[in-house]
Amino acid sequence: MLTTATPGIPIPVKGLPDGSVDYLIIKDGPKIAEYAIRPICTHLGCTVKWHPQENHFICPCHGSQYDSQGKVIHGPARRSLPLLTVVVKENQVRLVDVPPARDLR
């Protein structure tokens, strides 16, 4: 996955027990970022989708837009998308449903 990933482009993955699709972020190197993006709109909780042609996450409900790191670029949402903690150990990637201690975006 890392060898074909483009740094800065979110990659959809299923990693939590609830079966949700979340997004890994690949940094230069390539290296997996210490956080993943939970695609839940902070306006009213709708599921946002990544739109590669616009290079944004877009909420289908009220049009909020977020950049490739999940930061708000167009409201009505006022807060960035929530983060998950990513743990890489022995070549395995795990998502933990806890935000990182600080926002690493």
N, C-alpha and C positions, 0 to 999 in steps of 0.2 A: 504494500500500500504506500509506504513512504517514498519509494523510488519513483512512483508515477504521480504522486500528489504535487499540486502546485502550492507553494507557500502562500498563506493568506486566504486560500479558498476553503470554506468550511466543507467538511466531509461528513455526510450523514451516516450514523452508526446506531445500532441497537445494543445497548450495554447495561441497561437497568432492568431489574426483574419485572417492571410493569410493561416492558415491551415497547416503550416510547422510542421515537427516533430523536436523537440528540446529535450535536455536531462537534466533531473534533476540529481543532485548529492546528494546521501544520505551519511551523516556523521554518526559517532558513536553516539549512543543514543537510537534509531535512530532519526536523525534530518535532515531536508531538508537544504541543503547549501543555502547561500544567493545569489548564482548565478546558472545559467543553461548554458549549452553549446549549441551554435548555430553551427550545423555541416556543415559549409561552409568552404571549404579548402581555406587557405590564399594564396595559390599559384596562382590558376586561377579560383577560385569560384565554383568548383565542389562540389556536396553534398557528404560528407563522411559518412560512415556507421560504426556503432559499431560492432566489431567482437569479441564476448565473448570468443571464443576459443583462440584468440591471445591476448585478453585483451587490444585491441587497436582500435582506429578509423583509418580506412584506406580509402584513396582516390582512387576511381576506375580509375581515369584519368591518374595520373602520379606517383602514389605509395607513396605519403606522408603518414606518420604515426604519430599518436598522442596518448599520453597515456590516461588513464581514466579521467584525469582532462583537457584534451584538449591541453596539452603542446607538441610541436614538438619533436619527437624522431628520425625521419628519413625524410629527405627532398625529393623533392626540396623545399617544403614550409620552410619559415624561421621564421614565426610568429605563435604563438599559435592560436587555434580556438577562434573565438569571443565569448564573454559572454553576457548573458542577466541578468537582475536583477530579482530576485525572491522575491515576497512579500507574506508572509503567514499572513492572518488575519481572525479571527473567523473560523478556520479550513478550510479555502479556500486558495488554492495556485494559485497565478497569476504570469504570466510571463510578464515582461515589456521590450519592445524592445529598451532598453537603457543599455549600459554596466554599471556595478557597478562603483562607484567612484574610486575604486582601485581594482586591480586584486587580488582576494581572494584565488587563487589556492594554 
